[in-house]
Amino acid sequence: MNRTEVSTTFRTRWTMIEPFHAIGLRVTDQATYESLAEAAHQRGELSLARREQGVMHGCCWSLGDGLEVWTVLYETRGGKFYADCRPAFRGRQLFHLFPWEIVEYEEGGEAWARGITADGDVSVAFALQNITEIDPRQFRDQPLIAAVSGLAYRAQINKRAGKPVFEPLGRRYPRRDTADNDYAVRGTVLSWRDLTNSLTRCNVVWVEVETGSARLEVLLNRDALKGELKRGAWLSAEVWLQGHVLRAQDVRSRYEGVDFSTPRRTWWQKLRRYH
């Protein structure tokens, strides 16, 4: 696809609020957005998902350390194109969701997932990045396992400890215009490390936060962080939740021992006696 075609087919998305800066990218206008989408299309790893009315072409451009740019191009049978470009991070923290649902907006190139964690405590809604890598029908009647993390719009270190928070931003601030996957996060910093965007050489920080109801990986731009980051500090952030659904082979490849963060009752499910 040449540049002219990209410019005429990609929707005007740079005005939306996906935090590209959280993974070290600066997207300030339509031209920058289109250039990034074109670069991802040319350099990314391709995947494909067929639908009744067309085909979804996915492109995952890895920028190192789990940082990614995703584009999804939806091609209709009539030859029309609709596309989406967004920042991503392929994290390690897994969420087991049941019940759950996945919603696709084919002409927008978007997909969203929402569900309840296996212990029944937390409702999670996130932008689903790898819809073209998976077949949602494979997960019917079983928990959905997803690596979910938050890309921070803004973040700061609090001087004092407070009440842990993990809830939709719209519930916390009803008058603000927010997306379903915008969340308010506050909790204790368990660990952190510096990452580098291989394209821009920008410094990004990965932070693991204990929010009380869930452990969450948060990505933030080092220049945008207010306060000194250290273990045990209290971090407050507003994040855009995103994630990737894992297939059975993906989960097996990550296994390093017993995952004590999963509910104990799930350990015994396969040992039930049936008559």
Number of C-alpha atoms within 10 A of each C-alpha: 8 8 12 8 11 18 17 12 16 23 18 16 16 18 11 7 13 23 24 22 23 31 30 27 19 15 18 12 12 16 13 13 22 24 15 20 24 21 14 22 24 14 12 19 13 17 16 17 15 13 12 7 12 18 18 24 21 27 26 22 22 21 20 13 15 14 22 22 24 23 29 30 24 28 21 17 11 8 8 11 22 20 24 21 25 21 21 32 29 19 22 14 16 23 25 19 23 19 17 20 15 15 12 13 10 20 17 16 23 22 18 19 24 21 21 20 22 19 14 12 10 14 16 21 24 25 24 24 27 22 25 21 19 16 13 14 7 11 15 11 10 12 17 26 21 24 20 25 28 30 28 28 20 17 22 17 21 18 11 8 14 13 9 19 19 22 19 24 21 17 14 12 11 10 8 10 9 16 16 17 22 27 27 21 24 26 28 24 22 15 16 17 9 14 22 17 19 14 11 12 12 18 17 24 20 24 23 21 26 23 21 13 13 18 20 25 23 26 31 28 25 20 13 15 18 14 13 11 19 15 13 14 20 24 30 24 23 21 26 28 26 26 25 24 24 17 17 11 8 11 13 10 8 9 9 7 6 8 11 8 11 15 13 11 9 11 12 8 9 7 8 6 6 4 2
